[in-house]
Amino acid sequence: MTTLFLLTFYLMKYYYFSLNIPYQTFRSHYSGVSNTIQVVTHNGLRLQLSAAKFRPFLTQLGIRGQFRLTTDQNNKFIKLETL
């Protein structure tokens, strides 16, 4: 492994949280009126994310599950994934 890769890996931040937003709620609330979703991590930290980041996870049931948000050391979005 290169030093740059190791440095980048160790500077990333991970946030874990659960979501349960029904389909109609997501479509009506986050398709125009509000474009952000506020979540509370398992450690109690409040985060605000663009609703667009969750669209790949939208199913007929809505957005449900455990998620991990990865950011860089400046809290810039890297990726969002389900666990």
Backbone torsions as a table, in degrees:
resi	resn	phi	psi	omega
1	MET	NA	143.8	179.0
2	THR	-83.7	159.0	179.7
3	THR	-63.3	-38.7	179.8
4	LEU	-62.1	-43.6	178.6
5	PHE	-62.0	-46.6	-179.5
6	LEU	-62.7	-42.0	179.5
7	LEU	-63.6	-45.1	179.0
8	THR	-62.5	-43.3	-179.2
9	PHE	-60.9	-44.4	-176.6
10	TYR	-75.3	-18.8	180.0
11	LEU	-89.7	-6.9	178.5
12	MET	-74.1	149.7	178.5
13	LYS	-115.4	145.9	-179.2
14	TYR	-123.8	133.4	178.5
15	TYR	-126.4	131.7	-177.5
16	TYR	-114.1	135.1	179.1
17	PHE	-156.8	163.2	177.6
18	SER	-112.0	148.8	176.2
19	LEU	-136.5	147.8	173.5
20	ASN	-149.1	86.5	-178.9
21	ILE	-115.7	115.6	178.2
22	PRO	-59.8	153.1	-176.5
23	TYR	-53.2	-52.7	-177.0
24	GLN	-62.8	-36.0	178.0
25	THR	-63.8	-45.8	179.4
26	PHE	-62.3	-48.3	-177.1
27	ARG	-63.1	-42.1	-176.6
28	SER	-78.8	-39.1	-175.8
29	HIS	-84.9	-34.0	-170.3
30	TYR	-110.1	7.6	178.6
31	SER	-96.5	-3.6	179.6
32	GLY	-164.8	-54.2	-175.4
33	VAL	-63.7	-51.0	-179.3
34	SER	-124.7	133.8	179.6
35	ASN	-112.0	14.6	177.4
36	THR	-128.9	153.9	176.1
37	ILE	-123.4	131.0	177.2
38	GLN	-101.5	129.5	179.2
39	VAL	-122.7	158.8	174.3
40	VAL	-116.7	121.9	-178.9
41	THR	-69.7	166.9	177.9
42	HIS	-61.7	-18.8	177.5
43	ASN	-94.3	3.3	177.4
44	GLY	90.4	4.5	179.8
45	LEU	-82.8	133.9	177.6
46	ARG	-90.6	130.5	178.5
47	LEU	-126.4	145.6	176.9
48	GLN	-117.4	124.7	-176.5
49	LEU	-126.7	151.8	174.8
50	SER	-64.1	134.8	178.1
51	ALA	-61.1	-28.3	179.8
52	ALA	-60.2	-29.6	179.7
53	LYS	-65.4	-22.3	-177.1
54	PHE	-95.4	-10.9	-176.8
55	ARG	-57.3	-36.5	177.8
56	PRO	-63.1	-17.9	-177.1
57	PHE	-100.3	1.9	-178.0
58	LEU	-77.2	124.3	176.3
59	THR	-120.0	-177.2	176.8
60	GLN	-61.8	-24.2	179.0
61	LEU	-87.1	-15.8	-177.6
62	GLY	115.5	-147.4	177.6
63	ILE	-116.1	113.4	-176.2
64	ARG	-138.7	143.5	173.5
65	GLY	134.4	-172.8	177.8
66	GLN	-99.1	136.1	-177.1
67	PHE	-127.7	154.7	171.7
68	ARG	-127.4	123.3	175.3
69	LEU	-99.5	130.7	176.7
70	THR	-112.9	129.6	176.7
71	THR	-128.3	166.3	173.7
72	ASP	-85.5	-174.0	-176.4
73	GLN	-66.2	-17.3	177.8
74	ASN	-99.7	14.3	-178.8
75	ASN	64.5	24.6	174.7
76	LYS	-81.5	134.0	-178.0
77	PHE	-55.6	132.3	172.1
78	ILE	-112.5	-56.1	177.3
79	LYS	-161.3	160.8	176.7
80	LEU	-128.5	131.3	-178.3
81	GLU	-143.8	155.6	176.1
82	THR	-88.0	153.3	178.9
83	LEU	-109.9	NA	NA
